Amino acid sequence: MKTFIVFVFGVFMIYGAIAQESATTEAAANGAVITFEEDKHDFGDIYQGDKVEHVFKFENTGTEPLIITNVQTTCGCTAPAWPRDPVTPGQESEIKVVFNSTGKMGRQNKVITIVSNAVSPMNRVTIVTNVLPKKDDSN
């Protein structure tokens, strides 16, 4: 009898998981979806005081207009620029990120969080670099 109860319980658990997965897939198909060409960019070695920038290109692969409400950075040394108008389904756009290495040294890993109305409302892209000491211009 215990084996039968465990079996029935297992069947309900599997059915519940499948139903939940189906609902998640359905929701993903009916809303904005932000799809980045790349989610990480490495600038390599730069010198202290350098300002470098990178453009993260993305597409709204969903069925509803994408509205980016905020782009948050991990420090004031990273400045983002993003589209303020809705990005329609199938439309491509971009987020530009500028990193100022003044006062920074060594390996830097900056996370940029994109807040939007997408099915997955918080997306992240990352920039990394290695900041070397300032160039000695006296030679």
C-alpha positions as CSV (number, residue, x, y, z in Angstrom):
1,M,0.0,0.0,0.0
2,K,2.8,2.4,0.8
3,T,4.4,1.7,-2.5
4,F,1.2,2.6,-4.3
5,I,0.9,5.9,-2.4
6,V,4.5,6.8,-3.1
7,F,3.9,5.9,-6.8
8,V,0.7,8.1,-7.0
9,F,2.5,11.0,-5.2
10,G,5.4,10.7,-7.7
11,V,3.0,10.8,-10.7
12,F,1.4,14.0,-9.3
13,M,4.8,15.6,-8.7
14,I,5.9,14.9,-12.3
15,Y,2.6,16.1,-13.7
16,G,2.9,19.3,-11.6
17,A,6.4,20.0,-12.9
18,I,5.4,19.4,-16.5
19,A,2.4,21.7,-16.1
20,Q,4.5,24.5,-14.5
21,E,7.2,24.2,-17.3
22,S,4.4,24.5,-19.9
23,A,3.0,27.6,-18.2
24,T,6.5,29.2,-18.1
25,T,7.1,28.4,-21.8
26,E,3.7,29.9,-22.6
27,A,4.5,33.1,-20.7
28,A,7.9,33.4,-22.5
29,A,6.1,33.2,-25.8
30,N,3.7,36.0,-24.8
31,G,5.9,39.0,-23.7
32,A,9.0,40.9,-24.3
33,V,12.3,39.0,-24.5
34,I,15.7,40.6,-24.5
35,T,18.3,38.6,-26.3
36,F,21.9,39.8,-26.3
37,E,24.5,39.0,-29.0
38,E,27.0,38.7,-26.1
39,D,26.7,39.0,-22.4
40,K,30.3,39.6,-21.5
41,H,33.1,41.8,-23.0
42,D,36.8,41.7,-22.0
43,F,38.7,44.9,-22.8
44,G,42.0,43.2,-21.9
45,D,44.8,45.4,-20.5
46,I,44.2,49.1,-20.3
47,Y,46.1,51.9,-18.4
48,Q,44.9,53.7,-15.4
49,G,42.9,56.8,-16.5
50,D,41.8,55.3,-19.8
51,K,38.1,55.5,-20.7
52,V,36.9,52.5,-22.7
53,E,33.4,51.8,-24.1
54,H,31.5,48.8,-25.5
55,V,28.2,48.5,-27.1
56,F,26.0,45.5,-26.1
57,K,23.6,44.8,-29.0
58,F,20.3,43.1,-28.4
59,E,17.1,42.2,-30.0
60,N,13.5,41.9,-28.7
61,T,12.8,38.3,-29.6
62,G,9.4,38.4,-27.8
63,T,5.9,39.2,-28.9
64,E,5.4,42.5,-26.9
65,P,7.3,45.8,-26.9
66,L,10.3,45.8,-24.6
67,I,10.6,48.8,-22.2
68,I,13.9,49.2,-20.4
69,T,13.1,51.1,-17.2
70,N,16.6,51.2,-15.7
71,V,20.2,50.1,-16.2
72,Q,22.1,49.7,-12.9
73,T,25.9,49.5,-12.5
74,T,28.1,48.3,-9.7
75,C,30.0,51.6,-9.4
76,G,30.0,55.2,-10.6
77,C,33.0,54.3,-12.8
78,T,30.6,52.7,-15.3
79,A,28.1,54.8,-17.2
80,P,25.4,53.2,-19.3
81,A,23.2,54.7,-22.1
82,W,20.1,52.8,-23.2
83,P,17.1,53.3,-25.4
84,R,14.3,55.2,-23.7
85,D,11.7,54.3,-26.3
86,P,10.0,50.9,-26.5
87,V,11.8,48.3,-28.6
88,T,9.2,46.5,-30.7
89,P,9.3,42.7,-31.4
90,G,12.0,41.9,-33.9
91,Q,13.7,45.2,-33.5
92,E,17.4,45.5,-32.6
93,S,18.9,48.1,-30.3
94,E,21.9,48.6,-28.0
95,I,23.2,49.5,-24.6
96,K,26.4,51.5,-24.5
97,V,28.7,51.2,-21.5
98,V,31.6,53.5,-20.7
99,F,34.2,52.4,-18.1
100,N,36.5,55.1,-16.6
101,S,39.6,53.4,-15.0
102,T,40.7,56.5,-13.1
103,G,41.6,55.4,-9.6
104,K,41.3,51.7,-10.4
105,M,44.0,49.1,-10.5
106,G,44.2,45.4,-11.3
107,R,41.4,43.1,-12.5
108,Q,38.0,44.8,-12.8
109,N,34.7,43.0,-13.2
110,K,31.7,45.3,-13.6
111,V,28.1,43.9,-13.8
112,I,25.4,45.9,-15.6
113,T,21.9,45.0,-14.6
114,I,19.1,45.8,-17.1
115,V,15.7,46.2,-15.6
116,S,12.8,45.9,-18.0
117,N,9.3,44.6,-18.6
118,A,10.7,41.4,-20.2
119,V,9.5,38.0,-19.3
120,S,12.8,37.8,-17.4
121,P,12.8,41.3,-15.9
122,M,16.4,41.4,-14.7
123,N,19.2,40.7,-17.3
124,R,22.9,41.2,-16.8
125,V,25.9,41.9,-19.0
126,T,29.5,42.1,-17.7
127,I,32.6,44.0,-18.7
128,V,36.0,43.0,-17.5
129,T,39.5,44.5,-17.8
130,N,42.9,44.6,-16.2
131,V,44.0,48.1,-15.2
132,L,47.7,48.6,-15.4
133,P,49.6,51.6,-13.8
134,K,49.6,54.8,-15.7
135,K,52.0,55.1,-18.6
136,D,55.1,57.0,-17.8
137,D,55.1,59.8,-20.4
138,S,58.4,61.3,-19.2
139,N,60.5,59.0,-21.5
